[in-house]
Amino acid sequence: MRKRLLINLSRDTKATSTNHYHTFVSSLNNTKRWSSTTAGAPSTAGGDSTSSSTEEGTFSNVLQLATSDVEPFNQNFEQMSQRVELLNKTVEDIRNGIGYEKYRALQIKSGKLPARERITALLDPGSPFLELSPLAGWKMYGKDSPPAGGIITGIGWVHSIPCMIIANDSSVKGGTYYPIAVTKHMRAQKIAAQNKIP
């Protein structure tokens, strides 16, 4: 049983399990010494108490080791879940043009399609759109956080061909380019050139 446990342990990631490995081996050695002291104990009628006690002792040590990090894991999971939830909410707010809703409403009132709706109309129906850098410009200019930096870039399918889409969002400062918008625009062009997509 000890050999089987060590084989299973060796399959784990070596770089992150070194300390656990030594603790594990130490635990098994302690179990071995403990089981040797019980080996001479008299057996009860109807079964081998020495073998049963050894297996129970080994299982107890392995279970204790396996559950020793459960609480820190739960704490990390909870914190990560909160951060992921905050990230998703922030990205959703950006896509909804938070802080610039009235300008978007004026666009629609004047008969113009907002940038994201123009992209949807351009792409093949039902095809995905991989947006690039949606957090660009977020909280970069004090209280003024231009959604997506005032420019939407991403890869979408047009007539079944992947294309780099660049759409200026005129609801953000009338379409004025922020410094981050220039950087984002140039990055999109560089990605398109490197991947040979129109």
C-alpha positions as CSV (number, residue, x, y, z in Angstrom):
1,M,0.0,0.0,0.0
2,R,2.9,2.4,0.8
3,K,4.4,1.7,-2.5
4,R,1.2,2.4,-4.4
5,L,0.7,5.7,-2.6
6,L,4.2,6.9,-3.4
7,I,3.6,5.9,-7.1
8,N,0.4,7.9,-7.2
9,L,2.2,10.9,-5.5
10,S,4.9,10.9,-8.1
11,R,2.4,11.6,-10.8
12,D,1.6,15.0,-9.4
13,T,3.3,18.2,-10.4
14,K,6.8,17.9,-8.9
15,A,7.5,21.6,-8.7
16,T,4.5,22.4,-6.5
17,S,4.4,19.2,-4.4
18,T,7.9,18.9,-3.0
19,N,7.0,20.0,0.5
20,H,3.9,17.8,0.5
21,Y,6.0,14.9,-0.7
22,H,8.4,15.1,2.3
23,T,5.5,15.6,4.6
24,F,3.8,12.6,3.0
25,V,6.8,10.3,3.3
26,S,7.3,11.4,6.9
27,S,3.7,10.6,7.6
28,L,4.1,7.1,6.1
29,N,7.2,6.5,8.0
30,N,5.4,7.5,11.2
31,T,2.6,5.2,10.2
32,K,5.1,2.4,9.7
33,R,6.7,2.9,13.1
34,W,3.2,3.1,14.6
35,S,2.0,-0.1,12.9
36,S,5.2,-2.0,14.0
37,T,4.3,-1.2,17.7
38,T,0.8,-2.6,17.2
39,A,2.0,-5.6,15.2
40,G,2.5,-7.6,18.5
41,A,-0.9,-6.8,19.8
42,P,-3.1,-9.8,20.3
43,S,-5.7,-10.4,17.5
44,T,-9.3,-10.4,18.2
45,A,-11.4,-13.4,17.3
46,G,-12.8,-13.5,13.8
47,G,-10.2,-11.2,12.1
48,D,-6.7,-9.8,11.8
49,S,-6.7,-6.7,14.0
50,T,-3.0,-5.9,13.1
51,S,-3.7,-5.6,9.4
52,S,-6.9,-3.6,10.0
53,S,-5.3,-1.2,12.4
54,T,-2.4,-0.6,10.0
55,E,-4.7,0.2,7.1
56,E,-6.8,2.5,9.3
57,G,-3.7,4.3,10.6
58,T,-2.4,4.8,7.0
59,F,-5.8,6.1,5.8
60,S,-6.1,8.4,8.7
61,N,-2.6,10.0,8.0
62,V,-3.3,10.3,4.3
63,L,-6.7,11.8,4.9
64,Q,-5.2,14.3,7.3
65,L,-2.6,15.3,4.8
66,A,-5.1,15.6,2.0
67,T,-7.4,17.9,3.9
68,S,-4.7,20.0,5.6
69,D,-5.0,22.7,2.9
70,V,-8.7,22.7,2.3
71,E,-9.4,25.9,4.3
72,P,-6.8,28.0,2.5
73,F,-8.1,26.6,-0.8
74,N,-11.7,27.6,0.1
75,Q,-10.5,31.1,1.0
76,N,-8.6,31.5,-2.3
77,F,-11.6,30.2,-4.3
78,E,-13.9,32.6,-2.6
79,Q,-11.6,35.6,-3.3
80,M,-11.0,34.5,-6.9
81,S,-14.8,34.1,-7.5
82,Q,-15.4,37.6,-6.2
83,R,-12.7,39.0,-8.5
84,V,-14.0,37.1,-11.5
85,E,-17.6,38.4,-10.8
86,L,-16.2,41.9,-10.5
87,L,-14.4,41.5,-13.8
88,N,-17.4,40.2,-15.6
89,K,-19.5,43.1,-14.3
90,T,-16.9,45.7,-15.4
91,V,-16.7,44.2,-18.9
92,E,-20.5,44.2,-19.1
93,D,-20.7,47.8,-18.0
94,I,-18.1,48.8,-20.6
95,R,-20.1,47.1,-23.3
96,N,-23.2,48.9,-22.2
97,G,-21.3,52.2,-22.4
98,I,-21.5,53.1,-18.7
99,G,-21.2,56.8,-18.2
100,Y,-22.0,57.6,-21.8
101,E,-25.6,56.3,-22.0
102,K,-27.1,59.7,-22.9
103,Y,-24.7,60.1,-25.9
104,R,-25.6,56.6,-27.1
105,A,-29.3,57.5,-26.8
106,L,-28.7,60.6,-28.9
107,Q,-27.0,58.5,-31.5
108,I,-30.0,56.2,-31.7
109,K,-32.4,59.1,-31.7
110,S,-30.6,60.6,-34.7
111,G,-30.9,57.3,-36.6
112,K,-27.3,56.2,-36.2
113,L,-26.2,52.7,-35.2
114,P,-24.0,52.5,-32.1
115,A,-20.6,51.0,-32.7
116,R,-21.3,47.6,-31.3
117,E,-24.5,47.3,-33.3
118,R,-22.6,48.2,-36.5
119,I,-20.2,45.4,-35.8
120,T,-23.1,42.9,-35.2
121,A,-24.7,44.0,-38.5
122,L,-21.3,43.5,-40.3
123,L,-20.5,40.1,-39.0
124,D,-22.0,36.8,-40.3
125,P,-25.2,36.0,-38.4
126,G,-24.5,34.0,-35.3
127,S,-20.7,34.1,-35.7
128,P,-18.5,34.9,-32.7
129,F,-16.6,38.1,-32.1
130,L,-13.4,38.1,-30.2
131,E,-13.0,41.5,-28.7
132,L,-9.5,42.8,-27.9
133,S,-8.6,44.9,-24.9
134,P,-12.1,45.8,-23.6
135,L,-10.6,47.2,-20.5
136,A,-8.4,49.7,-22.4
137,G,-8.8,53.2,-20.9
138,W,-10.7,52.0,-17.8
139,K,-9.9,54.4,-15.0
140,M,-6.9,55.7,-16.8
141,Y,-7.9,59.3,-17.0
142,G,-9.2,60.1,-13.5
143,K,-13.0,60.2,-13.4
144,D,-13.2,60.0,-17.1
145,S,-13.2,56.3,-18.1
146,P,-13.9,56.0,-21.8
147,P,-15.5,52.6,-22.5
148,A,-13.0,50.3,-24.3
149,G,-10.9,53.4,-24.8
150,G,-13.4,54.9,-27.2
151,I,-12.6,52.3,-29.9
152,I,-13.7,48.7,-30.4
153,T,-11.4,46.2,-31.9
154,G,-11.6,42.5,-32.4
155,I,-11.7,39.5,-34.7
156,G,-14.9,38.5,-36.4
157,W,-16.1,36.5,-39.4
158,V,-17.3,38.3,-42.6
159,H,-18.4,35.9,-45.4
160,S,-16.7,33.1,-43.4
161,I,-13.4,35.0,-43.5
162,P,-11.8,36.1,-40.2
163,C,-11.2,39.8,-40.2
164,M,-9.9,42.4,-37.9
165,I,-12.7,44.8,-37.0
166,I,-11.9,48.4,-35.9
167,A,-14.9,50.6,-35.0
168,N,-14.7,54.1,-33.6
169,D,-17.3,54.8,-30.9
170,S,-18.6,58.2,-31.6
171,S,-20.6,58.2,-28.4
172,V,-17.3,58.7,-26.4
173,K,-16.3,62.3,-26.7
174,G,-17.7,62.6,-30.2
175,G,-15.2,59.9,-31.5
176,T,-12.1,61.8,-30.2
177,Y,-9.1,59.6,-29.9
178,Y,-7.6,59.2,-26.5
179,P,-3.9,58.2,-26.3
180,I,-4.9,54.7,-25.4
181,A,-7.2,54.6,-28.4
182,V,-4.2,55.2,-30.7
183,T,-2.2,52.4,-28.9
184,K,-5.2,50.1,-29.2
185,H,-5.7,50.9,-32.9
186,M,-2.0,50.2,-33.7
187,R,-2.0,47.0,-31.8
188,A,-5.0,45.7,-33.7
189,Q,-3.3,46.5,-37.0
190,K,-0.1,44.8,-35.8
191,I,-2.1,41.6,-34.8
192,A,-3.8,41.6,-38.2
193,A,-0.5,41.9,-40.0
194,Q,1.2,39.2,-38.0
195,N,-1.7,36.8,-38.6
196,K,-2.3,37.8,-42.2
197,I,-6.0,38.7,-41.8
198,P,-7.8,41.6,-43.5
